[in-house]
Amino acid sequence: MAFAAFTAGATCPMDSLAAAIADANPSFKARCAELKAGSAAAQADGMLPGVEVDGEHLWGRGGDNRWGFGISQSFDWPGVYSAKRRARRAGDNAFSQLAASERVELTLEAKLALIDLVAARRNTAVIAEIYKNVTELTAFTQKALDHGQATILDLRKLQIEGLDMALRLEQAGQAQSEAVARLRAMGYDGDVPEDMDYPEASADYAAAESRWMSSPAVRASQSGAEAAAERASAAARSALPGFSLGYRHQFEGGNHFNGFSVGIALPSWGVSRAKAAAKAEAEAARLQAESQVAQTVAAFDDARRRLEGLSSRMKAYDEALSDADYVVLLRKSLDGGQISTLTYIQEINFFLEARLSRENTARDYHAALAVINKY
């Protein structure tokens, strides 16, 4: 069985990198090996039994010996093997789809880690900008204090604000390290480009829903149900007698005899229970496939509602923070004596919290977008 990679059309550097990380993930390789083993085991179960070879040597008091040998092959009732072949094909498809589903989930996991890394870098840039401004203002206030043009209280307020900004900067750096650590845990030991940004923000809900409903997880459950139904059919046919055909050769009294043998194998005593078990398995697999479809519908609806809510929130933040000169205007107001140092610090913190909230919303939005576009 060939485990073909399931591709969803990587269209940006982040998508390409996430797919590469998933393909190289040791857990994905282990899962593929496990699925291949399951497929091979299913194929072996449907093969013909081995050829039976037997022989005999008889002797008596008169010195006249007799010997012979035979070769025979056993067969199940006609129709059993065709049902098993159909079950194997459906099972192979289920294994392939399970591998594809595993790859989708690992790709999504890698992409979410990359999104968190980009978000942490963007947060770091926002905080670093404010920290730089506060540091410069602190140095300026120190000089002003030396010339009697500022108060020690103003300087202390700015120094405390600088300490708070330094702590925030350290936390943002830690968030970057944590995102990188998640990538390392996936087996990725490369670097993530500093200029990597979020993928293009777009979501075609109709197309996404169609992909979800034909996802590998759904197809795997459907193929599993088909395989279970075929196994139940094979079990029902196996309740009928089996046959064996063989060639026989005998030597007796100086003469060689050739011929053939025919045998009938009656069903085992527990065949009715085996049929009932296979039928129950098929019913369970059918219900599981229906459940998978229902779960997929519910999960897609939840993902769509979340994405729509985050999209509206993003637009609101973009509109409220459209003035990119907010920090510059605050500094001019402070230098012009229109606001106090305390007011400046309060406004800076207000602006910083708003920017960080916007960046966190952007992270959540792109994470939700990655989920809805994972297929």
C-alpha positions, 0 to 999 in steps of 0.5 A, a space after each residue: 500500500 502506498 501512503 500518498 501525502 495529502 496536500 492542501 495546496 501550500 500557498 505561502 512560506 508558512 504553509 510550506 514550512 508547516 507541511 515540511 515540518 509535518 513530513 519530517 516529524 518522527 511521530 508521523 513516520 512512526 504512525 505511517 509505519 504502524 498503519 503499513 503494518 496494519 495493512 500488511 496484516 490485513 492482507 496476510 489474513 486474506 491469503 490462501 492457506 499453505 499447501 498441505 503435504 503428507 506421506 506414509 510408509 507401511 510395512 507388514 510381516 510379509 516384507 511387502 512395504 507400501 508407501 505414498 504421498 500427497 499434496 493438497 490445497 484447501 479452499 473456502 466457499 466461493 465468494 469468500 475470497 472476493 469479499 475478503 479482497 473487497 475488504 482489503 481494498 477498503 481497508 487499504 484505503 482506510 489506512 491511507 486516509 488515516 495517514 493523510 488525516 494524521 499528516 493534516 493534524 500534524 501540519 496544523 500543529 506545526 502551523 499553530 506553533 509558527 503562528 504563535 512564534 510570529 505573534 510573539 515576534 510582533 508583540 516583541 516589536 510593539 513592546 520594544 518600540 514603547 520601551 525605546 521611547 520610554 528609555 529615551 524619555 528617561 534619559 532626557 528627564 535625567 538631563 532635565 533633572 540635572 539642570 533643575 528642569 524636571 522633578 525626581 518624581 517624574 524620573 522615578 515614574 519613568 524608571 518604574 515604567 522602564 522596568 515594567 517594559 523590560 519585564 514585558 519584553 522578557 516575557 515576549 522573548 520567552 513566548 518566542 522561545 516556547 514557540 520554538 521549543 514546540 517546533 523542536 519537539 516536532 523534530 524541526 531543527 532549522 530556523 524560522 525566517 525573521 520576516 515570516 508573516 501570517 498567511 494571506 487572510 482569506 476564507 471561502 466557507 463554502 469551499 472549506 466546508 466541502 473539504 471538511 466533509 470529504 476530509 481524510 478523517 471522514 473518508 477513513 471512517 467510511 472506508 472502515 465501515 465498508 471494510 467491516 461490512 465486507 468482512 461480515 460478508 466473508 464471515 457469513 460465507 465462511 460458515 459454509 463448507 470448505 473444500 480441498 483438492 489434492 494429488 495422491 501417489 501410492 506404491 503397493 505390491 510393486 505398482 505405482 498408483 496415481 490419483 486425486 483426493 477431494 475433501 470437505 471441511 465442515 464449519 467450526 463449532 463457533 462459526 455462528 458466534 463469529 458471524 454475529 461478531 463480524 455483523 456487530 463490528 460492521 454495525 459499529 463501524 457504520 455508526 462510527 462513520 455516521 458519528 464522524 460526519 456529525 462531529 465534522 459538521 459540528 466542528 466546522 460550524 464551531 470553527 466558522 463561528 469563531 472565525 467570524 467573531 474574531 474577524 469582526 473584532 479584528 476590524 474593530 481594532 484596526 479601525 480604533 488603532 488606525 492612527 499610527 502616530 499615537 506615540 509620537 503625538 503623546 510625546 509632542 503633547 508631553 514636550 509641549 506641557 499639555 500633559 503630565 508625565 503620569 498622564 503620558 505613562 497612563 496613555 502609553 500603557 493604554 495604547 500598549 494594551 490596545 496594541 497587544 490586544 490587537 496582536 493577540 486577536 490577530 494571532 487567534 484569528 489566524 489560528 482559527 483561519 488555519 483550523 478552518 483551512 486545514 484541509 
